[in-house]
Amino acid sequence: MSESTVIILGSSRSDGNTSALVHDYATIINATVVDLNDYEISPFDYNADYNDDFISLMAGLLKYDRIILATPMYWYSASAQMKTFIDRWSDLLKTEKAKGRQLRGKQVVVLATGSDKIPPNCFEQMFQLTFRYLGMDYRGMLYCQCESQYLVEHHHEAIAKFVIQMDRN
Ligand SMILES: Cc1cc2nc3c(=O)[nH]c(=O)nc-3n(C[C@H](O)[C@H](O)[C@H](O)COP(=O)(O)O)c2cc1C
């Protein structure tokens, strides 16, 4: 793959199942990993009264051709860290419009882990609808069931297939 890719990890633990999936995946496709736990990201504020890392972080992320969002499924939804990050994309439609325009056409992928065999449709739909609204080029989701911990041998084949499929989409 020739595109540059960044994987954004949003989990309550930086060394858990989603992190293990992210690092496996990053090694295969040679991607950069960014952990939201290393940044201060405030919840969306209607008055845009922020003193945090979001805008500078986003400026760096927009330099990549492809953005991968990685989250555990917490209560059938994205993690709070990931949701807070996505909520802040609203700033890109209001106060940071030049950056918002850079999201249009940007390739985007979702990586997720959860203990259920398959996630409910609503889990992926939140991402799909958001990406559609923003005009992003959604390439699909890889969901890895982790009954307790992430075991690389359980997921290697699925990852390899997904990498090929994502490039074809
Ligand atoms: C707060 C919380 C909520 C969870 N909700 C779900 C859920 O709705 N469905 C599911 O399949 N697994 C659920 N799980 C299990 C996690 O998705 C699973 O263990 C995941 O691999 C954890 O990833 P992490 O180590 O990055 O946190 C939940 C775990 C936590 C801590």
Ligand as a Chemical Component Dictionary entry (heavy atoms), coordinates in Angstrom:
data_LIG
# 
_chem_comp.id                   LIG 
_chem_comp.type                 NON-POLYMER 
_chem_comp.pdbx_formal_charge   0 
_chem_comp.three_letter_code    LIG 
# 
loop_
_chem_comp_atom.comp_id 
_chem_comp_atom.atom_id 
_chem_comp_atom.alt_atom_id 
_chem_comp_atom.type_symbol 
_chem_comp_atom.charge 
_chem_comp_atom.model_Cartn_x 
_chem_comp_atom.model_Cartn_y 
_chem_comp_atom.model_Cartn_z 
_chem_comp_atom.pdbx_ordinal 
LIG C1  C1  C 0 -17.365 -0.288 29.853 1  
LIG C2  C2  C 0 -17.359 -1.511 28.986 2  
LIG C3  C3  C 0 -18.455 -1.777 28.196 3  
LIG C4  C4  C 0 -18.437 -2.883 27.350 4  
LIG N1  N1  N 0 -19.511 -3.080 26.529 5  
LIG C5  C5  C 0 -19.471 -4.098 25.637 6  
LIG C6  C6  C 0 -20.540 -4.274 24.709 7  
LIG O1  O1  O 0 -21.528 -3.555 24.696 8  
LIG N2  N2  N 0 -20.450 -5.312 23.837 9  
LIG C7  C7  C 0 -19.373 -6.150 23.805 10 
LIG O2  O2  O 0 -19.335 -7.067 22.985 11 
LIG N3  N3  N 0 -18.330 -5.977 24.654 12 
LIG C8  C8  C 0 -18.362 -4.976 25.564 13 
LIG N4  N4  N 0 -17.301 -4.787 26.418 14 
LIG C9  C9  C 0 -16.105 -5.647 26.273 15 
LIG C10 C10 C 0 -15.027 -4.918 25.466 16 
LIG O3  O3  O 0 -15.545 -4.394 24.256 17 
LIG C11 C11 C 0 -13.874 -5.848 25.088 18 
LIG O4  O4  O 0 -13.359 -6.471 26.226 19 
LIG C12 C12 C 0 -12.792 -5.067 24.352 20 
LIG O5  O5  O 0 -11.962 -5.946 23.652 21 
LIG C13 C13 C 0 -11.983 -4.229 25.329 22 
LIG O6  O6  O 0 -11.022 -3.502 24.627 23 
LIG P1  P1  P 0 -9.935  -2.596 25.409 24 
LIG O7  O7  O 0 -8.987  -3.553 26.077 25 
LIG O8  O8  O 0 -9.288  -1.761 24.376 26 
LIG O9  O9  O 0 -10.729 -1.794 26.408 27 
LIG C14 C14 C 0 -17.305 -3.730 27.300 28 
LIG C15 C15 C 0 -16.223 -3.485 28.148 29 
LIG C16 C16 C 0 -16.246 -2.384 28.980 30 
LIG C17 C17 C 0 -15.045 -2.108 29.866 31 
# 
loop_
_chem_comp_bond.comp_id 
_chem_comp_bond.atom_id_1 
_chem_comp_bond.atom_id_2 
_chem_comp_bond.value_order 
_chem_comp_bond.pdbx_ordinal 
LIG C1  C2  SING 1  
LIG C2  C3  SING 2  
LIG C2  C16 DOUB 3  
LIG C3  C4  DOUB 4  
LIG C4  N1  SING 5  
LIG C4  C14 SING 6  
LIG N1  C5  DOUB 7  
LIG C5  C6  SING 8  
LIG C5  C8  SING 9  
LIG C6  O1  DOUB 10 
LIG C6  N2  SING 11 
LIG N2  C7  SING 12 
LIG C7  O2  DOUB 13 
LIG C7  N3  SING 14 
LIG N3  C8  DOUB 15 
LIG C8  N4  SING 16 
LIG N4  C9  SING 17 
LIG N4  C14 SING 18 
LIG C9  C10 SING 19 
LIG C10 O3  SING 20 
LIG C10 C11 SING 21 
LIG C11 O4  SING 22 
LIG C11 C12 SING 23 
LIG C12 O5  SING 24 
LIG C12 C13 SING 25 
LIG C13 O6  SING 26 
LIG O6  P1  SING 27 
LIG P1  O7  DOUB 28 
LIG P1  O8  SING 29 
LIG P1  O9  SING 30 
LIG C14 C15 DOUB 31 
LIG C15 C16 SING 32 
LIG C16 C17 SING 33 
# 
